[in-house]
Amino acid sequence: MTQQTMKPAEALAELSRVRLDEISLDDMLGRIADLANRSIPGTREVTVTLVRGQVGSTGAFTGELARKLDEWQYEEHRGPCLDASASGDTISVPDMTTEDRWPAWAARARAAGVQSSLSIGLPIQGSVVGALNIYSDSANAFDSSSIANAEGFAAYAAVALANAHLYENAATLAAQMQEAMRSRAVIEQAKGIIMGDRRCSSEEAFSLLSKISQDTNRKVREVAEALVAQAVKPRK
């Protein structure tokens, strides 16, 4: 069992201080798993499950044992982390020796030294849901106080993940828009060069760029960039 190194309130405070402009979504997932592992009594290892559509994956983990127990569930399409992700509920497995909802998974967990677990649903954003999964090497490791602490932490974590997901999507969209604007600008420059050289219309200039693109198996933007670079190249 991992030694608790910080109080639950300290973990929440640290999570609240994370700045979205200084951390990626993957880093946020890792931070959540680490803080849960250090602050929730009874914990041995922690994972964070993400489910996009019908596909589950482990976004962060504090140990290989927990990751492998998650992955078995994804392969079999059943298990507490998937059920918690789908329902948003807290699913407790207090004793793997008496677990009858997922007996094959419980047997695998026992063989690996895990005796109890806790999975708490995380509604993240849109089509993405998940779960905070906490594994212990002791049976009945999570009493009502531990479960309450874990649920409180998960509520903060869900908000942090939702915000990080939105921020990453917004940043990606902004980068795509900037790239699109740069592409449009260089294409317009190339069209202007062709129009001035051939005395043709804008449509004809773009048609020529498109034909060169197809003939050379390059993107229109790449053709345009090459043409502009050639046009501004100093003459010898």
Protein Blocks (a to p, Z undefined) as FASTA:
>chain_A
ZZdfbdfklmmmmmmmpcfklccfklmmmmmmmmmmmmmghiabdcddddehjaccdfbd
fbfklmmmmmmmmmnopajklmmmmnopacddfblklocklmmlmmmmmmnopabdcddd
ddfbhjbccddddddfbehkbcfklmmmmmmmmmmmmmmmmmmmmmmmmmmmmmmmmmmm
mmmmmmmmmmmmmmmmnopafklmmmmmmmmmmmnopafklmmmmmmmmmmpccZZ
